[in-house]
């Protein structure tokens, strides 16, 4: 999902928590908004941790060649 998805969840959650005043039977939209904001924050933290681990990883490439020259 990444950082963009986390920001999207935070924005949608904030809209549901603070801007929507409609009532849906059996659903508390304010709580759904807070849950979305928490999920977005967790997503951003996890994305930053994963990116930090990728930067610390080093890759070594070994290339094997077959020498077809004949040595006498």
C-alpha positions in Angstrom: 0.0 0.0 0.0 2.8 2.4 0.8 2.9 6.0 2.0 0.3 7.2 -0.5 -2.2 4.6 0.7 -1.6 5.6 4.3 -2.2 9.3 3.6 -5.4 8.3 1.7 -6.7 6.4 4.7 -5.9 9.3 7.0 -7.7 11.7 4.8 -10.8 9.5 4.4 -10.8 8.8 8.1 -10.6 12.5 8.9 -13.5 13.3 6.6 -15.6 10.5 8.1 -14.7 11.5 11.7 -15.0 15.3 11.5 -17.0 16.3 8.4 -19.8 13.8 8.0 -22.8 14.3 10.2 -25.2 11.8 8.6 -26.4 8.8 10.6 -26.2 5.3 9.2 -28.2 2.6 11.0 -25.9 0.3 13.0 -22.7 2.1 11.9 -20.9 4.8 13.9 -19.2 6.8 11.1 -17.0 8.7 13.6 -15.5 5.5 14.9 -15.0 4.2 11.4 -13.1 7.5 10.7 -10.9 7.0 13.7 -10.2 3.4 12.7 -9.2 4.5 9.2 -6.9 7.2 10.5 -5.2 4.7 12.8 -4.8 2.2 10.0 -3.3 5.0 7.8 -0.8 6.0 10.5 0.2 2.3 10.9 0.6 2.0 7.2 2.8 5.0 6.9 5.0 3.8 9.8 5.3 0.3 8.3 6.2 1.8 4.8 8.9 3.9 6.3 10.4 0.9 8.2 10.3 -1.2 5.1 12.0 1.6 3.0 14.7 2.0 5.7 15.5 -1.8 5.6 15.7 -1.7 1.8 18.3 1.1 1.9 20.5 -0.8 4.3 20.5 -4.0 2.2 23.4 -4.5 -0.2 23.4 -6.7 -3.2 26.4 -8.5 -4.7 26.2 -9.9 -8.2 28.5 -12.7 -9.3 28.9 -13.3 -13.0 30.4 -16.6 -14.2 31.9 -16.7 -17.6 33.0 -19.8 -19.5 36.2 -19.2 -21.3 36.1 -21.2 -24.5 39.7 -20.4 -25.6 41.9 -23.4 -26.0 45.2 -23.2 -24.0 48.1 -25.3 -25.2 
